[in-house]
């Protein structure tokens, strides 16, 4: 089987990438998430990194408008993906609007959820925190926002209470991941994730980031990969990287950022990877 690997659109599906895709033969699409453009949101998150909640700092009215624009940009990408007329196995990125992403307080700025929209898109198969079978191959997905390992190893929260809340959230997500693998042991499978594994293509090179020079992968992924040995691990999130790495017996693939017209083709039979 041949898969188009793509993700990190951030509201843009360049014509250059569409033209590249048209020239390729593939059976299915695997998407690592981050459909929405969060450039403005990220700017404020970085500005108020550990001092204030960004949307409270700039005001609810302004934040609500920014969130709505971001939400709409991701909807356009979902519609464009659906037009590829191939089954798309999708997980959420940290930039996406899904039902577990917002706290009760954040509902003040929440424009909606993508789950409610993809029900109308026949080619989108939500694979987040699920196991999906394609012939003799299984795709196991685990995306969405995560508190990266560095956040708890070297706490970014000055307040002890907030440190405990973050650690509790980290452990809860780790237990959710373990639960997905607690049933029948997968054999021939692709592990589809958004964040990279810890210290695997995850060192931040963006100088404007508060995490510049640090690793922003998630270590529970490493444990799963080493234990269950997926043939391929597909990840995104890190715009600085495109390529492959080995972790144990598994090949980690970051296809590059779609908004930069990057993607990849994976042939699971020949095990060949072509970067577009």
Secondary structure as GFF3:
##gff-version 3
##sequence-region A 1 276
A	DSSP	beta_strand	2	6	.	.	.	ID=ss1
A	DSSP	alpha_helix	15	22	.	.	.	ID=ss2
A	DSSP	beta_strand	28	31	.	.	.	ID=ss3
A	DSSP	alpha_helix	39	47	.	.	.	ID=ss4
A	DSSP	alpha_helix	54	58	.	.	.	ID=ss5
A	DSSP	alpha_helix	60	82	.	.	.	ID=ss6
A	DSSP	beta_strand	87	90	.	.	.	ID=ss7
A	DSSP	three_ten_helix	105	108	.	.	.	ID=ss8
A	DSSP	alpha_helix	114	118	.	.	.	ID=ss9
A	DSSP	beta_strand	124	126	.	.	.	ID=ss10
A	DSSP	beta_strand	130	134	.	.	.	ID=ss11
A	DSSP	beta_strand	137	142	.	.	.	ID=ss12
A	DSSP	alpha_helix	149	153	.	.	.	ID=ss13
A	DSSP	alpha_helix	160	180	.	.	.	ID=ss14
A	DSSP	beta_strand	189	193	.	.	.	ID=ss15
A	DSSP	alpha_helix	219	228	.	.	.	ID=ss16
A	DSSP	beta_strand	232	235	.	.	.	ID=ss17
A	DSSP	beta_strand	243	247	.	.	.	ID=ss18
A	DSSP	beta_strand	250	254	.	.	.	ID=ss19
A	DSSP	three_ten_helix	258	260	.	.	.	ID=ss20
A	DSSP	beta_strand	264	267	.	.	.	ID=ss21
A	DSSP	beta_strand	272	275	.	.	.	ID=ss22
###
